[in-house]
Amino acid sequence: MSNRLALPQVEFFFSEKIPTDQLLFVAGGRPPAEEWLAQAAKLFPVWGIDRGVDSCRSASVKPVQVIGDGDSASTDGWRWVKTLGIPVEIHPPEKDLTDLQLSLKRAGQQYNQATVIVTGVWGGRFDHLFSNIYSLLGGEAFGLTTCCAADDKEVLVLLRGPKSLNIHPKLRPTIVSLLPLSPCTGVSIDGVRWPLSGVDLTMELPYAISNRPLPEKDSLSVTIDEGCLGVYLCFDEHKVTE
């Protein structure tokens, strides 16, 4: 067990140990930058989720497993998977669970505990994004105790209290937001322009957004006593106007 989760542009250090088995799911939302995906694939085993196989193919990243119903991946993508002999778990389009939820369930069955990072979740329809984020939050039911949604532009780490998180960016994020995914108490953040100390955040009034990291600080810290908090980082190529 370790307390470290490393992505190409940022490292996270949790106050508690997280599962050593760490998996990268590539889903069918906005494709991550090919260079970012290629770098991330060197850090984690990769699972392709339906249309995510097209992102894998474009970045020359070979998944160890593919799950989906085949309703959104390209014909060339599925042909590429079959040519490489990658194990494929096919589900019918008419099903109760989404492809991501099926993948989370399968990961929970294959590993006693695991950390899951999902890319290809941003962009597109809001209902898909909503379902994806809350499915990651519910991954604990499958033994997936730490979950993260990430690509080269946006990263969201799910933090369930009581816990603290130290953030060490390799690239400086332009925006840091705290998103209460349930009622949250005892929330603190340091290393930003507008720090917070022991506040309560509610889903009805999520005001702790669009914060800015202090340029003189090399790291950020976030703490929560109770609740489920999304720690969101935006890596924008354009400068933020003060």
TORKE-532145 format. One record per residue (C-alpha): residue number from 1; residue in one letter; chain; y, x negated, z. Coordinates in pm, 1 decimal. Each point is the difference from the previous one (the first is absolute). Last residue first. Layout:
<rs>
(r NUM, A, A, (Y, X, Z)) ...
</rs>
This chain:
<rs>
(r 242, E, A, (3854.0, 667.6, -1246.2)) (r 241, T, A, (-136.0, 31.6, -353.5)) (r 240, V, A, (-369.9, -76.5, -15.0)) (r 239, K, A, (-87.4, -274.8, -243.9)) (r 238, H, A, (-230.0, 91.7, -285.7)) (r 237, E, A, (-357.9, -132.2, -17.3)) (r 236, D, A, (-103.6, 248.7, 263.2)) (r 235, F, A, (-269.6, -73.2, 256.5)) (r 234, C, A, (-14.1, 315.9, 209.9)) (r 233, L, A, (-171.3, -12.8, 337.8)) (r 232, Y, A, (-133.8, 304.5, 186.7)) (r 231, V, A, (-145.3, 10.1, 350.9)) (r 230, G, A, (-173.2, 338.8, 22.2)) (r 229, L, A, (-38.7, 115.8, 358.0)) (r 228, C, A, (-277.9, 197.5, 164.9)) (r 227, G, A, (57.9, 105.4, 359.5)) (r 226, E, A, (38.4, -161.6, 340.6)) (r 225, D, A, (150.0, -322.4, 137.0)) (r 224, I, A, (135.3, -152.8, -321.4)) (r 223, T, A, (125.7, -353.5, -63.7)) (r 222, V, A, (149.4, -165.2, -309.7)) (r 221, S, A, (95.8, -365.7, -47.4)) (r 220, L, A, (171.9, -176.4, -285.8)) (r 219, S, A, (-21.4, -362.7, -113.3)) (r 218, D, A, (201.0, -292.7, -139.9)) (r 217, K, A, (332.9, 125.9, 134.7)) (r 216, E, A, (333.9, -136.7, -127.8)) (r 215, P, A, (8.6, 244.5, -292.4)) (r 214, L, A, (-32.4, 301.5, 233.6)) (r 213, P, A, (-239.8, 254.6, -148.2)) (r 212, R, A, (167.9, 319.5, -119.8)) (r 211, N, A, (-67.2, 357.5, 111.0)) (r 210, S, A, (-37.1, 272.2, -262.3)) (r 209, I, A, (-187.9, 239.7, 228.7)) (r 208, A, A, (-8.1, 84.3, 369.9)) (r 207, Y, A, (127.9, 358.1, -45.0)) (r 206, P, A, (-330.8, 186.6, -27.9)) (r 205, L, A, (120.3, 332.9, 146.1)) (r 204, E, A, (-278.8, 261.9, -21.8)) (r 203, M, A, (-278.8, -259.7, 15.7)) (r 202, T, A, (133.8, -114.3, 333.9)) (r 201, L, A, (98.0, -340.6, 133.5)) (r 200, D, A, (38.6, -88.7, 367.9)) (r 199, V, A, (191.9, -312.6, 95.8)) (r 198, G, A, (-112.6, -299.7, 206.6)) (r 197, S, A, (246.9, -249.4, -144.9)) (r 196, L, A, (138.3, 19.3, -352.5)) (r 195, P, A, (162.5, -274.2, -205.8)) (r 194, W, A, (258.6, 70.7, -272.6)) (r 193, R, A, (47.6, -314.8, -207.1)) (r 192, V, A, (-363.6, -98.0, 34.1)) (r 191, G, A, (-192.8, -266.3, 191.5)) (r 190, D, A, (-116.7, 246.9, 263.3)) (r 189, I, A, (-168.9, 340.6, -9.5)) (r 188, S, A, (-96.1, 226.0, 289.1)) (r 187, V, A, (-185.9, 331.8, 20.8)) (r 186, G, A, (-91.5, 133.1, 345.4)) (r 185, T, A, (-114.0, 339.7, -123.5)) (r 184, C, A, (-119.6, 124.6, -338.8)) (r 183, P, A, (-64.9, 361.7, -106.3)) (r 182, S, A, (-225.3, -30.0, -306.0)) (r 181, L, A, (44.3, -180.3, -332.5)) (r 180, P, A, (322.6, -146.5, 136.1)) (r 179, L, A, (140.0, -221.9, -277.9)) (r 178, L, A, (172.9, -323.8, 101.9)) (r 177, S, A, (195.4, -157.8, -284.3)) (r 176, V, A, (72.0, -360.2, -104.6)) (r 175, I, A, (195.6, -61.9, -321.1)) (r 174, T, A, (85.1, -311.9, -203.7)) (r 173, P, A, (-320.3, -183.1, 83.2)) (r 172, R, A, (16.2, -380.1, 21.6)) (r 171, L, A, (-285.3, -168.8, -184.2)) (r 170, K, A, (-250.9, -191.8, 211.4)) (r 169, P, A, (57.7, 262.0, 264.8)) (r 168, H, A, (-132.9, -48.6, 354.2)) (r 167, I, A, (-37.9, 337.6, 171.8)) (r 166, N, A, (-104.2, 24.1, 364.7)) (r 165, L, A, (-165.0, 325.9, 101.4)) (r 164, S, A, (-36.4, 172.7, 334.9)) (r 163, K, A, (-250.6, 256.5, 120.6)) (r 162, P, A, (-39.7, 303.4, 223.4)) (r 161, G, A, (13.9, 163.9, -238.5)) (r 160, R, A, (-129.9, 43.0, -356.0)) (r 159, L, A, (166.2, -213.5, -266.2)) (r 158, L, A, (-50.7, 77.5, -367.5)) (r 157, V, A, (135.3, -274.2, -226.1)) (r 156, L, A, (200.9, 103.3, -307.0)) (r 155, V, A, (85.6, -255.0, -269.2)) (r 154, E, A, (215.4, 51.0, -308.2)) (r 153, K, A, (99.6, -209.3, -303.1)) (r 152, D, A, (-290.0, -242.7, -63.9)) (r 151, D, A, (-259.6, 256.2, 107.0)) (r 150, A, A, (-109.1, 144.2, 329.9)) (r 149, A, A, (-152.0, 283.0, 200.7)) (r 148, C, A, (-146.9, -118.4, 332.6)) (r 147, C, A, (-281.9, 108.0, 225.5)) (r 146, T, A, (-137.5, -128.1, 330.5)) (r 145, T, A, (-279.2, 171.3, 195.6)) (r 144, L, A, (-225.2, 97.4, -287.5)) (r 143, G, A, (-295.2, 131.1, 199.1)) (r 142, F, A, (-44.4, 311.9, -216.3)) (r 141, A, A, (200.0, 229.2, 231.3)) (r 140, E, A, (258.8, -278.1, 19.0)) (r 139, G, A, (68.3, 63.5, -367.9)) (r 138, G, A, (212.1, 299.2, 97.7)) (r 137, L, A, (322.5, -198.6, -35.6)) (r 136, L, A, (-123.4, -127.0, -333.8)) (r 135, S, A, (-57.8, 360.9, -108.1)) (r 134, Y, A, (350.8, 78.4, 126.2)) (r 133, I, A, (145.9, -261.1, -232.3)) (r 132, N, A, (-208.7, 100.9, -301.4)) (r 131, S, A, (56.0, 374.8, 37.2)) (r 130, F, A, (377.6, -41.3, 22.8)) (r 129, L, A, (1.6, -238.9, -297.4)) (r 128, H, A, (-208.3, 240.8, -211.5)) (r 127, D, A, (221.3, 294.6, 100.0)) (r 126, F, A, (308.6, -206.2, -86.9)) (r 125, R, A, (-107.7, -54.2, -359.9)) (r 124, G, A, (41.4, -333.2, -172.3)) (r 123, G, A, (108.5, -319.2, 172.0)) (r 122, W, A, (-182.6, -182.6, 277.5)) (r 121, V, A, (-375.4, 6.8, 67.2)) (r 120, G, A, (-121.9, -275.4, -234.4)) (r 119, T, A, (-81.7, -234.1, 285.8)) (r 118, V, A, (-213.0, 79.3, 301.2)) (r 117, I, A, (-64.6, -246.2, 283.6)) (r 116, V, A, (-295.7, 84.8, 221.7)) (r 115, T, A, (-104.0, -171.6, 323.4)) (r 114, A, A, (-363.7, 54.5, 85.3)) (r 113, Q, A, (-238.3, 110.0, 273.0)) (r 112, N, A, (-374.8, 65.3, -8.1)) (r 111, Y, A, (11.8, -72.7, -367.6)) (r 110, Q, A, (-194.6, 172.3, -278.1)) (r 109, Q, A, (39.7, 352.9, 135.5)) (r 108, G, A, (369.8, -40.1, 78.8)) (r 107, A, A, (57.2, -145.4, -344.6)) (r 106, R, A, (-175.1, 304.1, -151.4)) (r 105, K, A, (226.0, 240.7, 192.2)) (r 104, L, A, (311.9, -189.6, -102.0)) (r 103, S, A, (-117.2, 5.0, -361.5)) (r 102, L, A, (-69.8, 373.8, 11.7)) (r 101, Q, A, (348.4, 54.2, 145.1)) (r 100, L, A, (152.6, -207.5, -279.2)) (r 99, D, A, (-188.6, 195.4, -267.7)) (r 98, T, A, (118.6, 327.5, 153.6)) (r 97, L, A, (-233.6, 210.9, 211.9)) (r 96, D, A, (-105.9, 360.8, -69.4)) (r 95, K, A, (-159.1, -48.7, -339.5)) (r 94, E, A, (29.9, 126.8, -357.4)) (r 93, P, A, (62.1, -326.0, -190.3)) (r 92, P, A, (-366.3, -96.8, 57.3)) (r 91, H, A, (-63.4, -330.9, 176.9)) (r 90, I, A, (-98.6, -334.1, -151.4)) (r 89, E, A, (-87.5, -302.9, 212.8)) (r 88, V, A, (17.3, -303.4, -227.1)) (r 87, P, A, (-153.8, -341.4, 69.7)) (r 86, I, A, (166.8, -259.1, -227.7)) (r 85, G, A, (-219.7, -109.8, -291.2)) (r 84, L, A, (283.1, -178.7, -178.3)) (r 83, T, A, (-47.6, 209.5, -314.5)) (r 82, K, A, (-7.2, 318.0, 211.5)) (r 81, V, A, (337.6, -76.3, 155.9)) (r 80, W, A, (153.7, -92.6, -337.9)) (r 79, R, A, (-131.2, 325.8, -153.5)) (r 78, W, A, (156.7, 195.6, 286.4)) (r 77, G, A, (335.4, -168.9, -62.8)) (r 76, D, A, (-21.2, 41.1, -377.2)) (r 75, T, A, (-59.8, 372.3, 42.4)) (r 74, S, A, (308.1, 17.8, 218.9)) (r 73, A, A, (-17.9, 103.2, 363.6)) (r 72, S, A, (130.4, 348.4, 86.3)) (r 71, D, A, (-297.8, 236.6, 16.7)) (r 70, G, A, (-263.3, -262.8, 74.1)) (r 69, D, A, (-113.0, 164.6, 323.6)) (r 68, G, A, (50.8, -303.2, 216.0)) (r 67, I, A, (-141.3, -304.5, 174.3)) (r 66, V, A, (-24.7, -356.4, -127.6)) (r 65, Q, A, (-147.4, -297.9, 186.5)) (r 64, V, A, (34.5, -379.2, 5.2)) (r 63, P, A, (314.5, 26.4, -206.5)) (r 62, K, A, (73.0, -267.9, -262.7)) (r 61, V, A, (368.2, -90.4, -27.2)) (r 60, S, A, (118.1, -95.9, -348.2)) (r 59, A, A, (346.8, 143.3, 78.3)) (r 58, S, A, (-16.4, 259.9, -278.0)) (r 57, R, A, (-364.2, 79.5, 84.8)) (r 56, C, A, (79.2, 52.9, 365.8)) (r 55, S, A, (291.6, 229.4, -84.3)) (r 54, D, A, (-229.7, 198.1, -231.3)) (r 53, V, A, (-264.5, 16.6, 273.1)) (r 52, G, A, (260.4, 171.2, 219.9)) (r 51, R, A, (-45.8, 305.2, -218.7)) (r 50, D, A, (-312.9, 86.8, 203.8)) (r 49, I, A, (12.6, -197.0, 326.2)) (r 48, G, A, (-79.8, -368.0, -52.1)) (r 47, W, A, (-116.3, -186.6, 310.2)) (r 46, V, A, (117.2, -357.7, 49.5)) (r 45, P, A, (-129.7, -258.5, 249.6)) (r 44, F, A, (305.2, -151.0, 171.7)) (r 43, L, A, (225.0, -309.0, -3.4)) (r 42, K, A, (-44.8, -125.9, -356.6)) (r 41, A, A, (39.8, 358.6, -121.9)) (r 40, A, A, (346.1, 5.0, 159.0)) (r 39, Q, A, (114.9, -282.5, -228.9)) (r 38, A, A, (-131.5, 173.5, -313.6)) (r 37, L, A, (155.9, 326.7, 115.0)) (r 36, W, A, (339.5, -164.3, 53.1)) (r 35, E, A, (-15.9, -171.4, -341.6)) (r 34, E, A, (-93.2, 328.7, -169.9)) (r 33, A, A, (289.7, 185.6, 159.5)) (r 32, P, A, (-139.1, 302.8, 179.3)) (r 31, P, A, (-87.6, 305.9, -208.6)) (r 30, R, A, (175.4, 321.2, 105.9)) (r 29, G, A, (-275.6, 236.2, 111.7)) (r 28, G, A, (-368.1, -29.1, -93.4)) (r 27, A, A, (-150.8, -180.9, 296.5)) (r 26, V, A, (-89.2, -365.2, 58.3)) (r 25, F, A, (-170.8, -29.0, 339.1)) (r 24, L, A, (22.9, -340.2, 170.3)) (r 23, L, A, (-248.3, -57.6, 281.8)) (r 22, Q, A, (20.1, -191.8, 327.2)) (r 21, D, A, (-305.3, -71.2, 216.0)) (r 20, T, A, (142.5, -189.8, 299.3)) (r 19, P, A, (84.6, 322.0, 179.6)) (r 18, I, A, (327.9, -8.8, 197.4)) (r 17, K, A, (67.5, -177.7, 329.4)) (r 16, E, A, (286.8, 134.1, 206.2)) (r 15, S, A, (371.5, -87.1, 12.3)) (r 14, F, A, (3.5, 1.7, -379.7)) (r 13, F, A, (122.8, -284.1, -221.3)) (r 12, F, A, (114.0, 99.4, -348.1)) (r 11, E, A, (57.2, -241.6, -288.4)) (r 10, V, A, (223.8, 64.0, -301.8)) (r 9, Q, A, (35.2, -61.5, -375.8)) (r 8, P, A, (-358.7, -58.9, -119.0)) (r 7, L, A, (-149.2, 209.7, 280.7)) (r 6, A, A, (-141.1, -135.9, 326.2)) (r 5, L, A, (-139.0, 206.7, 288.0)) (r 4, R, A, (-39.6, -194.0, 324.6)) (r 3, N, A, (-131.7, 112.3, 341.4)) (r 2, S, A, (-345.0, -146.5, -53.3)) (r 1, M, A, (-356.3, 110.1, 72.4)) 
</rs>
